[in-house]
């Protein structure tokens, strides 16, 4: 009997130790550097220059794409989604979200193998911008079966440069109405496959819920797709016997995921707008309450239901959370749209903040 009790106690201690060992300890931001304060308004997503690793490109609220030197902090206009605007109209860009359909709003960008910048503009579609002549902007695709795509969001170019995947966030709402997309939580968001050489556009997933950021796995065997309103991440197989099918990669990430990036170790960095909010879930779960909010409640009122914070989660290639980075006081960053690690620093974008946040991973974090 004594031996049995001792064994049970040992097993209990071992179980407690295993739980403690697997518990994810949060890393809190305790310092940061702000790049482009007051100039880089709403830097949603980044693309690093293929040659000069001090340079990144980001789209901001006025429809421009900025070339940013992350060492000096200097930024210049690289291109515009709509280069043909006259000076009078251009001066209105960035003053209000209501001007975005005219001026454009870049939500995703990446380079192809020819160093063209491939851009996901929420209103203008998938664009190709010549690196050597940035005023040369080509619309690759902006409609499906003759119907304009409502909200182009994120883009991935396959390594061969022949295929582009991108998300369309909603059939009903545009980017200006992103709060409504979250509350509606409709399964009408899509993942598309675009064949660059032929111009063929193929619908590959049609039932995403606020399809947002997408990323390619390090071995190029699958895509991951954030479903912002459902707090879920989908996995789409590109190779093997499951190619062309999709499964749930993360059932509930504990917040509202925006963009997702693959890091140099093959893990995924997820920028989250905020943690899961019970009030938002309640609205989503009731048809009557949802309709009241969609028809009568100002978007800002609904947005203010969600506490402001900074949140990033790192996932391994199996979808397990392995690191959590937070700023619960929003002192340094909040409402993270994208996180990317580059040369020992984490770069954080936010569609609502007027700067780009940089965190030194060796000095600017505190383990809780």
Order of alpha helices (4+ residues) and beta strands (2+ residues): alpha-beta-beta-beta-beta-beta-beta-alpha-alpha-beta-beta-beta-beta-beta-beta-beta-beta-alpha-beta-beta-beta-beta-beta-beta-beta-beta-alpha-alpha-alpha-beta-beta-beta-beta-beta-beta
